[in-house]
């Protein structure tokens, strides 16, 4: 029944939109925690985010199952065909658009957080390289002026 299918798709879109809004808020909070170096807060935030992502994946499974149950493919084209069949007037188009835009904002925030984590890991890696036993060249050793260290040009600051 097309009416029942449309109602189910409307429910799925509403649930997905609510979860994506929750995820967007969680990702913004996670960025604040990253910027503030709040490790304990990040651990809690990561668990909450993972729970939200799991619920989003369950909704996606429900949508795929609905497509298969009604003889449509579970890919993007199959979903589009399902919407065309059960919502020929396009009454769900606005909800689809809003959900898609929200998902894009979540993706962008997640990438921003990932870039911040990557930058911090690279910085930490560079600092570890400076103090590791593999960096044996010493600037103040005899002959260091004639044979500069392999990592010349790095500035290390230490603060207490």
Sine and cosine of phi, psi and omega as CSV:
sin_phi,cos_phi,sin_psi,cos_psi,sin_omega,cos_omega
0.00,0.00,0.82,-0.57,-0.05,-1.00
-0.91,0.42,-0.58,0.81,-0.01,-1.00
-0.92,0.40,-0.67,0.74,0.03,-1.00
-0.91,0.41,-0.66,0.75,0.03,-1.00
-0.88,0.47,-0.70,0.71,0.01,-1.00
-0.88,0.48,-0.68,0.74,0.02,-1.00
-0.89,0.45,-0.65,0.76,0.02,-1.00
-0.92,0.40,-0.67,0.74,0.04,-1.00
-0.91,0.42,-0.61,0.80,0.04,-1.00
-0.90,0.44,-0.66,0.75,0.03,-1.00
-0.90,0.44,-0.71,0.70,0.00,-1.00
-0.88,0.48,-0.67,0.74,0.03,-1.00
-0.90,0.43,-0.67,0.74,0.00,-1.00
-0.90,0.43,-0.69,0.72,0.02,-1.00
-0.90,0.43,-0.67,0.75,0.00,-1.00
-0.91,0.41,-0.65,0.76,0.02,-1.00
-0.89,0.46,-0.68,0.74,0.02,-1.00
-0.90,0.44,-0.68,0.73,0.01,-1.00
-0.92,0.38,-0.62,0.78,0.03,-1.00
-0.92,0.40,-0.59,0.80,0.07,-1.00
-0.90,0.44,-0.65,0.76,0.06,-1.00
-0.90,0.45,-0.68,0.73,0.02,-1.00
-0.90,0.44,-0.66,0.75,0.02,-1.00
-0.86,0.50,-0.68,0.73,0.03,-1.00
-0.91,0.42,-0.67,0.74,0.01,-1.00
-0.90,0.44,-0.64,0.77,0.00,-1.00
-0.93,0.38,-0.60,0.80,0.06,-1.00
-0.91,0.42,-0.68,0.73,0.03,-1.00
-0.91,0.42,-0.65,0.76,0.03,-1.00
-0.87,0.50,-0.63,0.77,0.03,-1.00
-0.89,0.45,-0.66,0.75,0.05,-1.00
-0.88,0.48,-0.66,0.75,0.01,-1.00
-0.92,0.39,-0.63,0.78,0.06,-1.00
-0.89,0.46,-0.73,0.69,-0.01,-1.00
-0.90,0.44,-0.53,0.85,-0.01,-1.00
-1.00,-0.04,0.07,1.00,0.01,-1.00
0.82,0.57,0.60,0.80,0.00,-1.00
-1.00,0.01,1.00,0.01,-0.09,-1.00
-0.91,0.42,-0.70,0.71,-0.01,-1.00
-0.90,0.44,-0.68,0.73,0.04,-1.00
-0.89,0.45,-0.62,0.79,0.03,-1.00
-0.90,0.44,-0.61,0.79,0.01,-1.00
-0.90,0.44,-0.72,0.70,0.04,-1.00
-0.90,0.43,-0.68,0.74,-0.01,-1.00
-0.90,0.43,-0.63,0.78,0.02,-1.00
-0.90,0.44,-0.64,0.77,0.04,-1.00
-0.91,0.42,-0.68,0.73,0.01,-1.00
-0.91,0.42,-0.67,0.74,0.01,-1.00
-0.89,0.45,-0.67,0.74,0.01,-1.00
-0.89,0.46,-0.61,0.79,0.05,-1.00
-0.89,0.45,-0.68,0.74,0.01,-1.00
-0.91,0.42,-0.69,0.73,0.02,-1.00
-0.89,0.46,-0.63,0.77,0.04,-1.00
-0.88,0.47,-0.66,0.75,0.03,-1.00
-0.92,0.39,-0.59,0.81,0.07,-1.00
-0.90,0.43,-0.64,0.77,0.03,-1.00
-0.91,0.41,-0.59,0.81,0.06,-1.00
-0.90,0.43,-0.65,0.76,0.06,-1.00
-0.89,0.45,-0.65,0.76,0.03,-1.00
-0.89,0.45,-0.64,0.77,0.07,-1.00
-0.88,0.47,-0.67,0.74,0.04,-1.00
-0.86,0.50,-0.70,0.72,-0.01,-1.00
-0.90,0.43,-0.68,0.73,0.03,-1.00
-0.89,0.45,-0.66,0.75,0.03,-1.00
-0.90,0.44,-0.63,0.77,0.05,-1.00
-0.88,0.48,-0.70,0.71,0.03,-1.00
-0.86,0.51,-0.75,0.67,-0.02,-1.00
-0.90,0.43,-0.67,0.75,-0.02,-1.00
-0.88,0.48,-0.52,0.85,-0.01,-1.00
-0.99,-0.14,0.27,0.96,0.12,-0.99
0.97,0.23,0.36,0.93,0.04,-1.00
-0.95,-0.31,0.36,-0.93,0.10,-1.00
-0.93,0.37,0.40,-0.91,-0.01,-1.00
-1.00,-0.04,0.15,0.99,0.03,-1.00
-1.00,-0.02,-0.11,-0.99,-0.04,-1.00
-0.88,0.48,-0.66,0.76,0.01,-1.00
-0.91,0.41,-0.64,0.77,0.03,-1.00
-0.90,0.43,-0.65,0.76,0.03,-1.00
-0.91,0.42,-0.66,0.75,0.04,-1.00
-0.88,0.48,-0.66,0.75,0.02,-1.00
-0.90,0.43,-0.61,0.79,0.02,-1.00
-0.91,0.42,-0.70,0.71,0.05,-1.00
-0.89,0.47,-0.66,0.75,0.01,-1.00
-0.88,0.47,-0.64,0.77,-0.02,-1.00
-0.95,0.32,-0.74,0.67,-0.14,-0.99
-1.00,-0.07,-0.22,0.98,0.00,-1.00
-0.70,-0.72,0.89,0.46,-0.08,-1.00
-0.90,0.44,-0.38,0.92,0.00,-1.00
-0.99,0.10,-0.16,0.99,0.02,-1.00
0.96,0.27,0.47,0.88,-0.03,-1.00
-0.92,0.38,-0.33,0.94,0.02,-1.00
-0.99,-0.11,0.01,1.00,-0.06,-1.00
-0.87,0.49,-0.65,0.76,0.02,-1.00
-0.90,0.44,-0.67,0.74,0.03,-1.00
-0.92,0.40,-0.63,0.78,0.05,-1.00
-0.89,0.47,-0.70,0.72,-0.02,-1.00
-0.90,0.44,-0.71,0.70,0.01,-1.00
-0.88,0.47,-0.68,0.73,0.00,-1.00
-0.89,0.45,-0.67,0.74,0.00,-1.00
-0.90,0.43,-0.67,0.74,0.02,-1.00
-0.91,0.42,-0.64,0.77,0.03,-1.00
-0.91,0.41,-0.66,0.75,0.05,-1.00
-0.89,0.46,-0.63,0.78,0.02,-1.00
-0.91,0.42,-0.65,0.76,0.04,-1.00
-0.90,0.44,-0.64,0.77,0.04,-1.00
-0.89,0.45,-0.68,0.73,0.02,-1.00
-0.87,0.50,-0.70,0.71,-0.02,-1.00
-0.90,0.44,-0.67,0.75,0.02,-1.00
-0.91,0.41,-0.64,0.77,0.02,-1.00
-0.89,0.45,-0.65,0.76,0.05,-1.00
-0.91,0.42,-0.63,0.78,0.03,-1.00
-0.89,0.46,-0.71,0.71,0.03,-1.00
-0.90,0.44,-0.66,0.75,0.03,-1.00
-0.88,0.47,-0.64,0.77,0.02,-1.00
-0.90,0.43,-0.63,0.78,0.02,-1.00
-0.91,0.41,-0.69,0.72,0.03,-1.00
-0.89,0.46,-0.71,0.71,0.00,-1.00
-0.88,0.48,-0.69,0.73,0.02,-1.00
-0.88,0.47,-0.66,0.75,0.01,-1.00
-0.92,0.39,-0.65,0.76,0.03,-1.00
-0.90,0.43,-0.64,0.76,0.04,-1.00
-0.90,0.43,-0.65,0.76,0.03,-1.00
-0.90,0.44,-0.71,0.71,0.02,-1.00
-0.89,0.45,-0.67,0.75,0.05,-1.00
-0.87,0.50,-0.67,0.75,0.04,-1.00
-0.90,0.44,-0.64,0.76,0.03,-1.00
-0.92,0.40,-0.65,0.76,0.03,-1.00
-0.91,0.41,-0.60,0.80,0.06,-1.00
-0.87,0.49,-0.60,0.80,-0.03,-1.00
-0.92,0.40,-0.54,0.84,-0.07,-1.00
-0.97,-0.25,-0.03,1.00,-0.04,-1.00
-0.95,0.30,0.34,-0.94,0.00,-1.00
-0.92,0.39,-0.33,0.94,-0.01,-1.00
-0.95,0.32,-0.37,0.93,0.02,-1.00
-1.00,0.00,0.99,0.15,-0.11,-0.99
-1.00,-0.01,-0.24,0.97,-0.01,-1.00
-0.93,0.36,0.72,-0.69,-0.01,-1.00
-0.87,-0.49,0.72,-0.69,-0.02,-1.00
-0.92,0.39,-0.56,0.83,-0.10,-0.99
-0.99,-0.15,0.27,0.96,0.09,-1.00
-0.99,0.16,0.41,-0.91,0.07,-1.00
-0.85,0.52,0.75,-0.66,0.03,-1.00
1.00,0.07,0.01,1.00,-0.04,-1.00
-0.91,0.42,-0.52,0.86,0.02,-1.00
-0.91,0.42,-0.58,0.81,0.01,-1.00
-0.98,0.20,-0.48,0.88,-0.03,-1.00
-0.81,-0.58,0.99,0.12,-0.07,-1.00
-0.89,0.45,0.50,-0.87,0.00,-1.00
-0.89,0.45,0.41,-0.91,-0.04,-1.00
-0.90,0.43,-0.39,0.92,-0.05,-1.00
-0.95,-0.30,0.57,0.82,-0.02,-1.00
-0.86,0.50,0.58,-0.81,0.08,-1.00
0.99,-0.16,-0.14,0.99,0.02,-1.00
-1.00,0.09,0.61,-0.79,0.04,-1.00
-0.92,-0.40,0.80,-0.60,0.02,-1.00
-0.90,-0.43,0.76,-0.65,0.07,-1.00
-0.88,-0.48,0.60,-0.80,0.01,-1.00
-0.83,-0.56,0.74,-0.67,0.06,-1.00
-0.74,-0.67,0.50,-0.87,-0.03,-1.00
-0.98,-0.21,0.00,0.00,0.00,0.00
